[in-house]
Amino acid sequence: MRRRAFLASALTAASTLTAGCGSIGSPTEHTDPVVEPDDNPRDRAKYLQFDGDGDDGDDGDLATVGVDPTSGPLPRPLAVSISHTEDTELRSLTQRFTAPDGDGSPPRLSLRGPFEGGHKPHPSVSLFRDETAAVVEVHRFGELADETAFLNLAVTEWPESARRLVVDSTVELVETGVFEHTHVLDAELTFDFFAETDTGDGTVETPDSSG
């Protein structure tokens, strides 16, 4: 996962948004990010790149949400990262993990960490299952609100018939300054996911049917 590469660019980037722009109005919704694969061709990570789309005509980078399901047998590490511009703070995160081509049951996740670093107060995190989805909610980011946040999960159970993992992410980001303005980032990523038979290169090892 290209953590260092986008971490450095995200934390040093100057915001192209104007503080207070539309600060009393409704939150600005961002639902059409650019999807970028990791710059390492052997890495499965994908990134949602959200632009500012500011009312002043500037369209600079606002935030990047990354998901890396790695490869290998269960339990399989799954890393989530959120980087954002210096003049914004993270307020909340909701992610829904589904296996849409499976038997209708959700994958099962566990929480590892939950975040890198020893910051206090620690983020407030909930992990539960909701019908067909495993859901992760971060209600408070604490001292990580103005930093790049890394959430470490693991897929511990996976529907046997499923071959796709869909991760729907909703991030609430607040532009700080004299006034505050809320941005809601909402989009999904889809991955091939083959659980026990995953070879790590996007292919599946098929058992020999002859015996």
Sine and cosine of phi, psi and omega as CSV:
sin_phi,cos_phi,sin_psi,cos_psi,sin_omega,cos_omega
0.00,0.00,0.75,-0.66,-0.13,-0.99
-0.99,0.14,0.82,0.57,-0.09,-1.00
-0.87,0.48,-0.76,0.64,-0.10,-1.00
-0.89,0.45,-0.62,0.79,-0.07,-1.00
-0.89,0.47,-0.80,0.59,-0.06,-1.00
-0.99,0.15,-0.38,0.93,0.05,-1.00
-0.88,0.47,-0.74,0.67,-0.05,-1.00
-0.90,0.44,-0.68,0.73,-0.03,-1.00
-0.94,0.35,-0.59,0.80,-0.06,-1.00
-0.95,0.33,-0.66,0.75,-0.10,-1.00
-0.98,0.18,-0.29,0.96,0.02,-1.00
-0.97,-0.22,-0.12,0.99,-0.03,-1.00
-0.95,0.32,0.68,-0.73,0.09,-1.00
-1.00,0.10,0.66,-0.75,-0.02,-1.00
-0.93,0.36,0.64,-0.77,0.05,-1.00
-0.99,-0.16,0.12,0.99,-0.01,-1.00
-1.00,-0.08,0.46,-0.89,0.02,-1.00
-0.99,-0.11,0.85,-0.53,-0.01,-1.00
-0.87,0.49,0.71,-0.70,0.04,-1.00
1.00,-0.01,-0.11,0.99,-0.01,-1.00
-0.92,0.40,0.91,-0.42,-0.01,-1.00
0.89,0.45,0.51,0.86,-0.17,-0.99
-0.93,0.38,-0.38,0.93,-0.03,-1.00
-0.99,-0.13,-0.19,0.98,-0.05,-1.00
-0.99,0.15,-0.19,-0.98,-0.01,-1.00
-0.95,0.31,0.36,-0.93,0.06,-1.00
-0.86,0.51,0.53,-0.85,0.07,-1.00
-1.00,0.06,0.81,-0.58,-0.02,-1.00
-0.99,-0.14,0.67,-0.74,0.02,-1.00
-0.82,-0.57,0.92,-0.39,-0.11,-0.99
-0.79,-0.61,0.15,0.99,-0.07,-1.00
-0.72,-0.70,0.90,0.45,-0.01,-1.00
-0.98,0.22,0.26,-0.97,0.18,-0.98
-0.99,0.14,0.72,-0.69,0.04,-1.00
-0.99,-0.15,0.85,-0.53,-0.03,-1.00
-0.86,-0.50,0.72,-0.69,0.12,-0.99
-0.97,0.23,0.25,-0.97,0.06,-1.00
-0.91,0.42,0.49,-0.87,-0.01,-1.00
-0.97,0.25,-0.12,0.99,0.14,-0.99
-0.99,-0.12,0.91,-0.41,-0.09,-1.00
-0.88,0.47,-0.31,0.95,0.01,-1.00
-1.00,-0.01,-0.03,1.00,-0.03,-1.00
-0.99,-0.15,0.65,-0.76,-0.04,-1.00
-1.00,0.09,-0.16,0.99,-0.13,-0.99
-0.87,0.50,0.56,-0.83,0.13,-0.99
-0.76,-0.65,0.42,-0.91,-0.09,-1.00
-0.75,-0.66,0.70,-0.71,0.13,-0.99
-1.00,-0.08,0.91,-0.41,-0.03,-1.00
-0.98,-0.22,0.95,-0.31,-0.03,-1.00
-0.99,-0.10,0.75,-0.66,0.07,-1.00
-1.00,-0.06,0.34,-0.94,-0.05,-1.00
-0.93,0.36,-0.64,0.76,-0.05,-1.00
0.77,0.63,0.72,0.69,-0.06,-1.00
-0.92,0.38,0.46,-0.89,0.02,-1.00
-0.92,0.38,-0.28,0.96,0.00,-1.00
-1.00,0.04,0.12,0.99,0.07,-1.00
1.00,-0.09,-0.15,0.99,0.02,-1.00
-0.99,0.14,0.65,-0.76,-0.03,-1.00
-0.80,-0.60,0.78,0.62,-0.01,-1.00
-0.99,0.16,0.14,-0.99,0.04,-1.00
-0.89,0.45,0.68,-0.73,0.04,-1.00
-0.95,-0.32,-0.76,0.65,-0.05,-1.00
-0.34,-0.94,0.38,-0.93,0.08,-1.00
-0.76,-0.65,0.80,-0.59,0.05,-1.00
-0.92,-0.38,0.87,-0.50,-0.03,-1.00
-0.92,-0.40,0.56,-0.83,0.07,-1.00
-0.72,-0.69,0.77,-0.64,0.00,-1.00
-0.76,-0.65,0.97,-0.23,-0.01,-1.00
-0.99,0.11,0.04,1.00,-0.03,-1.00
0.74,0.68,-0.44,-0.90,-0.02,-1.00
-0.51,-0.86,0.19,-0.98,0.03,-1.00
0.94,-0.33,-0.02,-1.00,-0.06,-1.00
-0.96,0.27,0.22,-0.98,0.06,-1.00
-0.98,0.22,0.50,-0.87,-0.11,0.99
-0.95,0.30,0.70,-0.72,-0.11,-0.99
-0.94,-0.33,0.82,-0.57,0.03,-1.00
-0.86,0.51,0.60,-0.80,0.03,-1.00
-0.67,-0.74,0.90,-0.43,-0.09,-1.00
-0.96,-0.28,0.68,-0.74,0.06,-1.00
-0.87,-0.50,0.67,-0.75,0.03,-1.00
-0.69,-0.72,0.56,-0.83,0.06,-1.00
-0.71,-0.71,0.90,-0.43,0.12,-0.99
-0.92,-0.39,0.45,-0.89,-0.09,-1.00
-0.38,-0.92,0.23,-0.97,-0.08,-1.00
-0.94,0.34,0.32,-0.95,-0.14,-0.99
-0.90,0.44,-0.47,0.89,-0.07,-1.00
-1.00,-0.10,0.40,0.92,0.04,-1.00
-0.77,-0.63,0.37,-0.93,0.05,-1.00
-0.76,-0.65,0.58,-0.81,0.07,-1.00
-0.98,0.18,0.76,-0.65,0.04,-1.00
-0.95,-0.32,-0.64,0.77,-0.02,-1.00
-0.35,-0.94,0.34,-0.94,0.06,-1.00
-0.60,-0.80,0.72,-0.69,0.16,-0.99
-0.78,-0.63,0.80,-0.60,0.06,-1.00
-0.78,-0.62,0.72,-0.69,0.03,-1.00
-0.91,-0.41,0.82,-0.57,-0.03,-1.00
-0.94,-0.33,0.88,-0.47,-0.05,-1.00
-0.76,-0.65,0.39,-0.92,0.10,-0.99
-0.87,-0.48,0.99,0.15,-0.22,-0.98
-0.91,0.41,-0.37,0.93,-0.01,-1.00
-0.98,-0.19,0.30,0.95,0.01,-1.00
-1.00,-0.09,-0.46,-0.89,-0.06,-1.00
-1.00,-0.02,0.18,0.98,0.01,-1.00
0.99,-0.14,-0.23,0.97,0.01,-1.00
-1.00,0.10,0.53,-0.84,-0.01,-1.00
-0.99,0.14,0.40,-0.92,0.18,-0.98
-0.91,0.41,0.31,-0.95,0.07,-1.00
-0.93,-0.37,0.73,-0.68,-0.04,-1.00
-0.88,-0.47,0.41,-0.91,0.19,-0.98
-0.80,-0.59,0.38,-0.92,-0.04,-1.00
-0.98,-0.20,0.79,-0.62,0.03,-1.00
-0.89,-0.46,0.94,-0.33,0.10,-1.00
0.70,-0.71,-1.00,0.05,0.03,1.00
-0.99,0.16,-0.43,0.90,-0.03,-1.00
-0.80,-0.60,0.41,-0.91,0.10,-1.00
-0.95,0.31,0.54,-0.84,0.03,-1.00
0.99,-0.15,0.28,-0.96,-0.05,-1.00
-0.93,-0.37,0.59,0.81,-0.09,-1.00
-0.95,0.31,0.53,-0.85,0.13,-0.99
-0.74,-0.67,0.59,-0.81,-0.04,1.00
-0.94,0.35,0.56,-0.83,-0.01,-1.00
-0.95,0.33,0.46,-0.89,0.08,-1.00
-0.86,0.51,0.47,-0.88,0.05,-1.00
-0.99,-0.15,0.90,-0.45,-0.14,-0.99
-0.81,-0.59,0.67,-0.74,0.11,-0.99
-0.86,-0.51,0.60,-0.80,0.04,-1.00
-0.71,-0.70,0.86,-0.51,-0.04,-1.00
-0.45,-0.89,0.12,-0.99,0.04,-1.00
-0.93,-0.36,0.69,-0.72,-0.05,-1.00
-0.75,-0.66,0.99,-0.14,-0.03,-1.00
0.83,0.55,-0.96,-0.28,-0.09,-1.00
-0.99,-0.11,0.12,0.99,-0.11,-0.99
-0.82,-0.57,0.57,-0.82,0.29,-0.96
-1.00,-0.02,0.77,-0.64,-0.14,-0.99
-0.87,-0.49,0.73,-0.69,0.12,-0.99
-0.89,-0.45,0.79,-0.62,0.05,-1.00
-0.81,-0.59,0.77,-0.64,0.16,-0.99
-0.95,-0.31,0.92,-0.39,-0.07,-1.00
-1.00,0.03,-0.43,0.90,-0.01,-1.00
-0.49,-0.87,0.74,-0.67,0.00,-1.00
-1.00,-0.08,-0.19,0.98,0.04,-1.00
0.86,0.50,-0.68,-0.73,-0.04,-1.00
-0.95,0.32,-0.14,0.99,0.06,-1.00
-1.00,0.08,-0.02,1.00,-0.11,-0.99
-0.86,0.52,-0.57,0.82,-0.04,-1.00
-0.97,-0.23,0.30,0.95,0.02,-1.00
-0.86,-0.52,0.11,-0.99,0.19,-0.98
-0.97,0.25,0.78,-0.63,-0.07,-1.00
-0.95,-0.30,0.67,-0.75,0.08,-1.00
-0.87,-0.50,0.82,-0.58,0.02,-1.00
-0.92,-0.39,0.83,-0.55,-0.07,-1.00
-0.96,-0.26,0.89,-0.46,-0.01,-1.00
-0.86,-0.51,0.07,-1.00,0.15,-0.99
-0.55,-0.83,0.67,-0.75,0.14,-0.99
-1.00,0.09,0.91,-0.43,-0.07,-1.00
-0.98,-0.20,-0.46,0.89,0.07,-1.00
-0.67,-0.74,0.58,-0.81,-0.08,-1.00
-0.63,-0.78,0.73,-0.68,0.04,-1.00
-0.85,0.53,0.80,-0.60,-0.14,-0.99
-0.85,0.52,-0.60,0.80,-0.08,-1.00
-1.00,0.09,-0.12,0.99,-0.10,-1.00
-0.99,0.13,0.58,-0.82,0.02,-1.00
-0.79,-0.62,0.02,1.00,0.00,-1.00
-0.73,-0.69,0.64,-0.77,0.13,-0.99
-0.92,-0.39,0.81,-0.58,0.06,-1.00
-0.91,-0.41,0.79,-0.62,0.01,-1.00
-0.88,-0.47,0.93,-0.37,0.04,-1.00
-0.99,-0.16,0.84,-0.54,-0.08,-1.00
-0.90,-0.44,0.74,-0.67,0.13,-0.99
-0.82,-0.58,0.88,-0.47,-0.03,-1.00
-0.89,-0.45,0.74,-0.67,0.12,-0.99
-0.97,-0.22,0.86,-0.51,-0.09,-1.00
-0.82,-0.57,0.74,-0.68,-0.05,-1.00
-0.92,-0.39,0.81,-0.59,0.08,-1.00
-0.99,0.16,0.86,-0.50,-0.10,-0.99
-1.00,-0.08,0.13,-0.99,-0.03,-1.00
0.65,-0.76,-0.42,-0.91,0.04,-1.00
-0.86,0.51,-0.66,0.76,0.09,-1.00
-0.88,-0.48,0.33,-0.94,0.07,-1.00
-0.93,-0.36,0.61,-0.80,0.08,-1.00
-0.71,-0.71,0.73,-0.68,-0.09,-1.00
-0.99,-0.11,0.69,-0.73,0.11,-0.99
-0.89,-0.45,0.73,-0.68,0.05,-1.00
-0.93,-0.37,0.89,-0.46,-0.04,-1.00
-0.97,-0.25,0.83,-0.56,-0.11,-0.99
-0.62,-0.78,0.87,-0.50,0.03,-1.00
-0.21,-0.98,0.15,-0.99,-0.02,-1.00
-0.76,-0.65,0.36,-0.93,0.09,-1.00
-0.81,-0.58,0.56,-0.83,0.01,-1.00
-0.85,-0.53,0.69,-0.72,-0.02,-1.00
-0.76,-0.65,0.54,-0.84,0.27,-0.96
-0.94,0.33,0.68,-0.74,-0.07,-1.00
-0.54,-0.84,0.92,-0.39,-0.13,-0.99
-0.89,-0.45,0.23,0.97,0.09,-1.00
0.76,0.65,-0.83,-0.56,-0.18,-0.98
-0.87,0.49,-0.53,0.85,-0.10,-1.00
-1.00,-0.07,0.13,0.99,-0.04,-1.00
-0.94,0.33,0.79,-0.61,-0.03,-1.00
-1.00,-0.04,-0.15,0.99,0.03,-1.00
0.99,-0.11,-0.12,0.99,0.00,-1.00
-0.86,-0.50,0.33,0.94,0.04,-1.00
1.00,0.04,0.07,1.00,0.00,-1.00
-0.93,-0.37,0.18,-0.98,-0.01,-1.00
-0.84,-0.54,0.72,-0.69,0.10,-0.99
-0.99,0.15,0.89,-0.47,-0.03,-1.00
-1.00,-0.06,0.82,-0.57,0.00,-1.00
-0.87,0.49,0.53,-0.85,0.03,-1.00
-0.95,0.32,0.89,-0.46,-0.07,-1.00
-0.98,0.19,-0.09,1.00,-0.08,-1.00
-0.99,0.16,-0.12,0.99,0.04,-1.00
0.48,-0.88,0.00,0.00,0.00,0.00
